[in-house]
Amino acid sequence: MLKKTVQGTFLLFMLVSLSGCIAATVVSTAVGVTTTVVGGAIDVVDVVTPDIIDDDDEQLEKDDKDSSDN
């Protein structure tokens, strides 16, 4: 009877320990994916933003030129 109790306690302890490891792995994976997605979004913004700023500057120069011609 004592042997079965010890085995049951050991198995329960292992199950709890492994579930903690699994939870830590899931959280770690989720953080990694989120970091990758956010990093990719920042890279896209870095690539697109200079074009938007350049387009705005070109438009302002064009407007200034048009207004000086009149």
A tleap script that builds the chain and sets N, CA, C and O, in Angstrom:
source leaprc.protein.ff14SB
mol = sequence {
  NMET LEU LYS LYS THR VAL GLN GLY THR PHE
  LEU LEU PHE MET LEU VAL SER LEU SER GLY
  CYS ILE ALA ALA THR VAL VAL SER THR ALA
  VAL GLY VAL THR THR THR VAL VAL GLY GLY
  ALA ILE ASP VAL VAL ASP VAL VAL THR PRO
  ASP ILE ILE ASP ASP ASP ASP GLU GLN LEU
  GLU LYS ASP ASP LYS ASP SER SER ASP CASN
}
set mol.1.N position { 0.827 -1.200 0.000 }
set mol.1.CA position { 0.000 0.000 0.000 }
set mol.1.C position { 0.866 1.257 0.000 }
set mol.1.O position { 0.566 2.212 -0.716 }
set mol.2.N position { 1.923 1.267 0.783 }
set mol.2.CA position { 2.819 2.419 0.855 }
set mol.2.C position { 3.504 2.651 -0.489 }
set mol.2.O position { 3.706 3.789 -0.912 }
set mol.3.N position { 3.858 1.540 -1.156 }
set mol.3.CA position { 4.526 1.649 -2.456 }
set mol.3.C position { 3.605 2.332 -3.481 }
set mol.3.O position { 4.059 3.185 -4.244 }
set mol.4.N position { 2.341 1.970 -3.502 }
set mol.4.CA position { 1.390 2.582 -4.431 }
set mol.4.C position { 1.171 4.059 -4.099 }
set mol.4.O position { 1.008 4.883 -4.999 }
set mol.5.N position { 1.168 4.387 -2.827 }
set mol.5.CA position { 0.996 5.785 -2.422 }
set mol.5.C position { 2.194 6.613 -2.862 }
set mol.5.O position { 2.035 7.727 -3.361 }
set mol.6.N position { 3.380 6.075 -2.679 }
set mol.6.CA position { 4.609 6.776 -3.084 }
set mol.6.C position { 4.628 6.930 -4.602 }
set mol.6.O position { 4.965 7.998 -5.113 }
set mol.7.N position { 4.269 5.868 -5.328 }
set mol.7.CA position { 4.243 5.941 -6.792 }
set mol.7.C position { 3.204 6.968 -7.263 }
set mol.7.O position { 3.476 7.752 -8.172 }
set mol.8.N position { 2.038 6.966 -6.658 }
set mol.8.CA position { 0.995 7.929 -7.034 }
set mol.8.C position { 1.430 9.351 -6.765 }
set mol.8.O position { 1.201 10.240 -7.585 }
set mol.9.N position { 2.065 9.577 -5.609 }
set mol.9.CA position { 2.566 10.919 -5.272 }
set mol.9.C position { 3.650 11.343 -6.253 }
set mol.9.O position { 3.680 12.489 -6.701 }
set mol.10.N position { 4.539 10.410 -6.583 }
set mol.10.CA position { 5.617 10.702 -7.528 }
set mol.10.C position { 5.051 11.055 -8.909 }
set mol.10.O position { 5.492 12.016 -9.539 }
set mol.11.N position { 4.078 10.276 -9.369 }
set mol.11.CA position { 3.475 10.549 -10.673 }
set mol.11.C position { 2.739 11.897 -10.681 }
set mol.11.O position { 2.796 12.641 -11.660 }
set mol.12.N position { 2.058 12.190 -9.591 }
set mol.12.CA position { 1.376 13.481 -9.485 }
set mol.12.C position { 2.378 14.627 -9.511 }
set mol.12.O position { 2.163 15.636 -10.182 }
set mol.13.N position { 3.478 14.463 -8.772 }
set mol.13.CA position { 4.533 15.481 -8.767 }
set mol.13.C position { 5.119 15.673 -10.162 }
set mol.13.O position { 5.339 16.804 -10.596 }
set mol.14.N position { 5.371 14.567 -10.865 }
set mol.14.CA position { 5.924 14.650 -12.228 }
set mol.14.C position { 4.942 15.338 -13.175 }
set mol.14.O position { 5.345 16.142 -14.015 }
set mol.15.N position { 3.673 15.024 -13.040 }
set mol.15.CA position { 2.656 15.635 -13.885 }
set mol.15.C position { 2.603 17.144 -13.664 }
set mol.15.O position { 2.536 17.917 -14.620 }
set mol.16.N position { 2.634 17.555 -12.401 }
set mol.16.CA position { 2.602 18.993 -12.080 }
set mol.16.C position { 3.863 19.670 -12.601 }
set mol.16.O position { 3.794 20.764 -13.161 }
set mol.17.N position { 5.006 19.031 -12.421 }
set mol.17.CA position { 6.271 19.609 -12.893 }
set mol.17.C position { 6.282 19.747 -14.409 }
set mol.17.O position { 6.676 20.786 -14.939 }
set mol.18.N position { 5.853 18.708 -15.100 }
set mol.18.CA position { 5.849 18.753 -16.558 }
set mol.18.C position { 4.834 19.755 -17.087 }
set mol.18.O position { 5.079 20.408 -18.102 }
set mol.19.N position { 3.704 19.882 -16.415 }
set mol.19.CA position { 2.718 20.854 -16.886 }
set mol.19.C position { 3.273 22.269 -16.753 }
set mol.19.O position { 2.983 23.131 -17.584 }
set mol.20.N position { 4.069 22.511 -15.712 }
set mol.20.CA position { 4.737 23.811 -15.583 }
set mol.20.C position { 5.721 24.042 -16.701 }
set mol.20.O position { 5.816 25.148 -17.234 }
set mol.21.N position { 6.464 22.993 -17.065 }
set mol.21.CA position { 7.427 23.113 -18.172 }
set mol.21.C position { 6.698 23.370 -19.486 }
set mol.21.O position { 7.128 24.189 -20.299 }
set mol.22.N position { 5.597 22.664 -19.681 }
set mol.22.CA position { 4.812 22.852 -20.908 }
set mol.22.C position { 4.248 24.267 -20.960 }
set mol.22.O position { 4.278 24.915 -22.006 }
set mol.23.N position { 3.737 24.742 -19.833 }
set mol.23.CA position { 3.200 26.106 -19.797 }
set mol.23.C position { 4.299 27.117 -20.085 }
set mol.23.O position { 4.077 28.078 -20.822 }
set mol.24.N position { 5.480 26.913 -19.514 }
set mol.24.CA position { 6.601 27.828 -19.763 }
set mol.24.C position { 6.998 27.801 -21.234 }
set mol.24.O position { 7.322 28.838 -21.813 }
set mol.25.N position { 6.972 26.626 -21.832 }
set mol.25.CA position { 7.306 26.517 -23.257 }
set mol.25.C position { 6.280 27.238 -24.113 }
set mol.25.O position { 6.642 27.935 -25.062 }
set mol.26.N position { 5.014 27.080 -23.791 }
set mol.26.CA position { 3.950 27.756 -24.546 }
set mol.26.C position { 4.086 29.263 -24.428 }
set mol.26.O position { 3.975 29.976 -25.426 }
set mol.27.N position { 4.326 29.758 -23.218 }
set mol.27.CA position { 4.484 31.200 -23.018 }
set mol.27.C position { 5.712 31.709 -23.752 }
set mol.27.O position { 5.668 32.765 -24.384 }
set mol.28.N position { 6.796 30.971 -23.673 }
set mol.28.CA position { 8.026 31.363 -24.362 }
set mol.28.C position { 7.814 31.422 -25.876 }
set mol.28.O position { 8.286 32.346 -26.537 }
set mol.29.N position { 7.110 30.444 -26.413 }
set mol.29.CA position { 6.821 30.430 -27.847 }
set mol.29.C position { 5.930 31.612 -28.229 }
set mol.29.O position { 6.158 32.256 -29.253 }
set mol.30.N position { 4.933 31.892 -27.422 }
set mol.30.CA position { 4.037 33.020 -27.706 }
set mol.30.C position { 4.799 34.337 -27.687 }
set mol.30.O position { 4.566 35.205 -28.528 }
set mol.31.N position { 5.700 34.485 -26.738 }
set mol.31.CA position { 6.511 35.712 -26.672 }
set mol.31.C position { 7.413 35.806 -27.891 }
set mol.31.O position { 7.584 36.885 -28.460 }
set mol.32.N position { 7.987 34.688 -28.292 }
set mol.32.CA position { 8.848 34.689 -29.478 }
set mol.32.C position { 8.090 35.072 -30.733 }
set mol.32.O position { 8.586 35.857 -31.542 }
set mol.33.N position { 6.895 34.529 -30.907 }
set mol.33.CA position { 6.077 34.849 -32.079 }
set mol.33.C position { 5.669 36.312 -32.052 }
set mol.33.O position { 5.728 36.995 -33.075 }
set mol.34.N position { 5.255 36.796 -30.886 }
set mol.34.CA position { 4.851 38.201 -30.770 }
set mol.34.C position { 6.013 39.117 -31.087 }
set mol.34.O position { 5.844 40.118 -31.783 }
set mol.35.N position { 7.188 38.787 -30.587 }
set mol.35.CA position { 8.377 39.597 -30.864 }
set mol.35.C position { 8.673 39.619 -32.352 }
set mol.35.O position { 9.018 40.665 -32.903 }
set mol.36.N position { 8.543 38.484 -33.001 }
set mol.36.CA position { 8.797 38.412 -34.441 }
set mol.36.C position { 7.780 39.249 -35.214 }
set mol.36.O position { 8.149 39.974 -36.138 }
set mol.37.N position { 6.517 39.154 -34.845 }
set mol.37.CA position { 5.466 39.910 -35.541 }
set mol.37.C position { 5.664 41.407 -35.341 }
set mol.37.O position { 5.587 42.181 -36.295 }
set mol.38.N position { 5.917 41.812 -34.105 }
set mol.38.CA position { 6.116 43.243 -33.833 }
set mol.38.C position { 7.379 43.743 -34.525 }
set mol.38.O position { 7.395 44.843 -35.078 }
set mol.39.N position { 8.431 42.939 -34.493 }
set mol.39.CA position { 9.664 43.322 -35.183 }
set mol.39.C position { 9.444 43.475 -36.679 }
set mol.39.O position { 9.973 44.398 -37.298 }
set mol.40.N position { 8.665 42.571 -37.259 }
set mol.40.CA position { 8.349 42.674 -38.691 }
set mol.40.C position { 7.529 43.907 -38.995 }
set mol.40.O position { 7.749 44.567 -40.011 }
set mol.41.N position { 6.585 44.226 -38.123 }
set mol.41.CA position { 5.760 45.420 -38.331 }
set mol.41.C position { 6.606 46.677 -38.233 }
set mol.41.O position { 6.406 47.618 -39.000 }
set mol.42.N position { 7.540 46.704 -37.310 }
set mol.42.CA position { 8.426 47.869 -37.184 }
set mol.42.C position { 9.288 48.003 -38.420 }
set mol.42.O position { 9.507 49.115 -38.899 }
set mol.43.N position { 9.789 46.886 -38.952 }
set mol.43.CA position { 10.587 46.931 -40.177 }
set mol.43.C position { 9.763 47.479 -41.338 }
set mol.43.O position { 10.270 48.268 -42.135 }
set mol.44.N position { 8.508 47.073 -41.443 }
set mol.44.CA position { 7.643 47.571 -42.514 }
set mol.44.C position { 7.435 49.073 -42.362 }
set mol.44.O position { 7.510 49.815 -43.341 }
set mol.45.N position { 7.178 49.517 -41.149 }
set mol.45.CA position { 6.984 50.952 -40.919 }
set mol.45.C position { 8.253 51.718 -41.257 }
set mol.45.O position { 8.181 52.797 -41.846 }
set mol.46.N position { 9.414 51.183 -40.896 }
set mol.46.CA position { 10.679 51.841 -41.215 }
set mol.46.C position { 10.895 51.944 -42.719 }
set mol.46.O position { 11.454 52.926 -43.210 }
set mol.47.N position { 10.455 50.937 -43.438 }
set mol.47.CA position { 10.637 50.943 -44.892 }
set mol.47.C position { 9.652 51.908 -45.556 }
set mol.47.O position { 10.024 52.622 -46.488 }
set mol.48.N position { 8.405 51.936 -45.089 }
set mol.48.CA position { 7.355 52.720 -45.740 }
set mol.48.C position { 7.407 54.194 -45.336 }
set mol.48.O position { 7.154 55.067 -46.167 }
set mol.49.N position { 7.723 54.476 -44.101 }
set mol.49.CA position { 7.656 55.848 -43.593 }
set mol.49.C position { 8.534 56.831 -44.366 }
set mol.49.O position { 8.055 57.920 -44.680 }
set mol.50.N position { 9.786 56.514 -44.690 }
set mol.50.CA position { 10.571 57.492 -45.457 }
set mol.50.C position { 9.923 57.861 -46.794 }
set mol.50.O position { 10.022 59.006 -47.237 }
set mol.51.N position { 9.264 56.900 -47.433 }
set mol.51.CA position { 8.590 57.184 -48.688 }
set mol.51.C position { 7.441 58.171 -48.481 }
set mol.51.O position { 7.245 59.081 -49.287 }
set mol.52.N position { 6.697 57.991 -47.415 }
set mol.52.CA position { 5.587 58.905 -47.130 }
set mol.52.C position { 6.121 60.295 -46.845 }
set mol.52.O position { 5.580 61.287 -47.335 }
set mol.53.N position { 7.183 60.370 -46.054 }
set mol.53.CA position { 7.768 61.678 -45.731 }
set mol.53.C position { 8.322 62.325 -46.996 }
set mol.53.O position { 8.120 63.519 -47.216 }
set mol.54.N position { 9.015 61.554 -47.828 }
set mol.54.CA position { 9.557 62.094 -49.074 }
set mol.54.C position { 8.437 62.581 -49.984 }
set mol.54.O position { 8.560 63.637 -50.605 }
set mol.55.N position { 7.337 61.818 -50.072 }
set mol.55.CA position { 6.212 62.231 -50.903 }
set mol.55.C position { 5.612 63.545 -50.400 }
set mol.55.O position { 5.265 64.418 -51.195 }
set mol.56.N position { 5.492 63.679 -49.086 }
set mol.56.CA position { 4.970 64.919 -48.515 }
set mol.56.C position { 5.889 66.094 -48.829 }
set mol.56.O position { 5.417 67.181 -49.163 }
set mol.57.N position { 7.192 65.883 -48.725 }
set mol.57.CA position { 8.153 66.942 -49.018 }
set mol.57.C position { 8.083 67.346 -50.488 }
set mol.57.O position { 8.134 68.530 -50.820 }
set mol.58.N position { 7.964 66.344 -51.367 }
set mol.58.CA position { 7.865 66.638 -52.797 }
set mol.58.C position { 6.588 67.420 -53.097 }
set mol.58.O position { 6.597 68.341 -53.914 }
set mol.59.N position { 5.485 67.050 -52.435 }
set mol.59.CA position { 4.217 67.745 -52.639 }
set mol.59.C position { 4.320 69.189 -52.161 }
set mol.59.O position { 3.820 70.095 -52.827 }
set mol.60.N position { 4.959 69.412 -51.021 }
set mol.60.CA position { 5.131 70.779 -50.510 }
set mol.60.C position { 5.979 71.605 -51.459 }
set mol.60.O position { 5.664 72.768 -51.712 }
set mol.61.N position { 7.057 71.021 -51.993 }
set mol.61.CA position { 7.898 71.735 -52.952 }
set mol.61.C position { 7.112 72.068 -54.213 }
set mol.61.O position { 7.252 73.160 -54.764 }
set mol.62.N position { 6.285 71.131 -54.672 }
set mol.62.CA position { 5.477 71.357 -55.867 }
set mol.62.C position { 4.468 72.479 -55.612 }
set mol.62.O position { 4.269 73.346 -56.463 }
set mol.63.N position { 3.824 72.459 -54.421 }
set mol.63.CA position { 2.871 73.512 -54.079 }
set mol.63.C position { 3.548 74.865 -53.989 }
set mol.63.O position { 2.991 75.863 -54.445 }
set mol.64.N position { 4.746 74.918 -53.405 }
set mol.64.CA position { 5.482 76.177 -53.299 }
set mol.64.C position { 5.856 76.693 -54.698 }
set mol.64.O position { 5.788 77.896 -54.953 }
set mol.65.N position { 6.242 75.804 -55.580 }
set mol.65.CA position { 6.615 76.198 -56.933 }
set mol.65.C position { 5.402 76.728 -57.691 }
set mol.65.O position { 5.483 77.732 -58.397 }
set mol.66.N position { 4.246 76.014 -57.525 }
set mol.66.CA position { 3.017 76.450 -58.191 }
set mol.66.C position { 2.575 77.797 -57.681 }
set mol.66.O position { 2.128 78.628 -58.472 }
set mol.67.N position { 2.682 78.049 -56.390 }
set mol.67.CA position { 2.230 79.316 -55.822 }
set mol.67.C position { 3.163 80.454 -56.211 }
set mol.67.O position { 2.710 81.593 -56.330 }
set mol.68.N position { 4.433 80.190 -56.411 }
set mol.68.CA position { 5.377 81.233 -56.816 }
set mol.68.C position { 5.237 81.560 -58.311 }
set mol.68.O position { 5.577 82.662 -58.742 }
set mol.69.N position { 4.739 80.606 -59.090 }
set mol.69.CA position { 4.531 80.840 -60.526 }
set mol.69.C position { 3.322 81.765 -60.756 }
set mol.69.O position { 3.259 82.462 -61.769 }
set mol.70.N position { 2.375 81.769 -59.825 }
set mol.70.CA position { 1.182 82.584 -60.016 }
set mol.70.C position { 1.411 83.971 -59.615 }
set mol.70.O position { 0.505 84.799 -59.710 }
savepdb mol mol.pdb
quit
